[in-house]
């Protein structure tokens, strides 16, 4: 089972790394600002405490970031999808594994998502939704749009933008070919 289009794991790791480093810098910076705003302690002792606290928090955050990146790498490496004769097959998972077969005739929507970070790296994610998944979705319908779009179907993450469009078009052609209604 080979992927028709390759998931761009390296670009996703860079994106996660940039995001994580920004969080570490922001958090440590806010901690330093907060601690410097308290002027009740002795200056030299306070500076030492601030320095040690900032280093400890930075180390903890860097360890968490490293674990997240390693986990994301193995998860993305595990995802496999293929376009078979009458089905799309998805497989993956690190600890818990999944395998899903979606007949082309059941596909309702093919959605291409691009976050700000993905656009910066030229990436897109493709979500394939069936009528059943649409019914089970938990979109808010309060008249305002969600800040974060939730995929309810299988998601093929971080493809090159052109590959995502090609995949979408190929699935649409196969859907039309294998749909009973011809839609």
C-alpha angles and dihedrals in degrees: 000000000000127000112247089211123027123241108235098233096164093055091047091051090051089050092050091046093052091046092049095047090051090052092050093050093046094047095047090044092052090047091052092047091049094049094045091053090064105082100176098095130072109277099233094044091044092051090051092050091047091050095048093043093050092050093048092049092046091051092049092048092047090051091050090048091050092051091048092050093047091048092048091049093054092044094051090044089054096054113102129172134173138181106232128183097280104358144050110228123206124189133169150102137136106225099359113040129209135194123185132181117198118188112222089232090063097053113114103169139015110197128189115208126195122182120197091260092048091052089052090056096037094249135139135183123221122214121194115201134189128198091259093054090048090055092050095048119115101214115158112241099188093125095267128092122250115253089221120039114225120213113220097185133055110302125214101201132209106002121161107271093245092048091052090054091046091049092049092050093046091051090049090052092049091046091054091046096049101033115107092216093046093234 
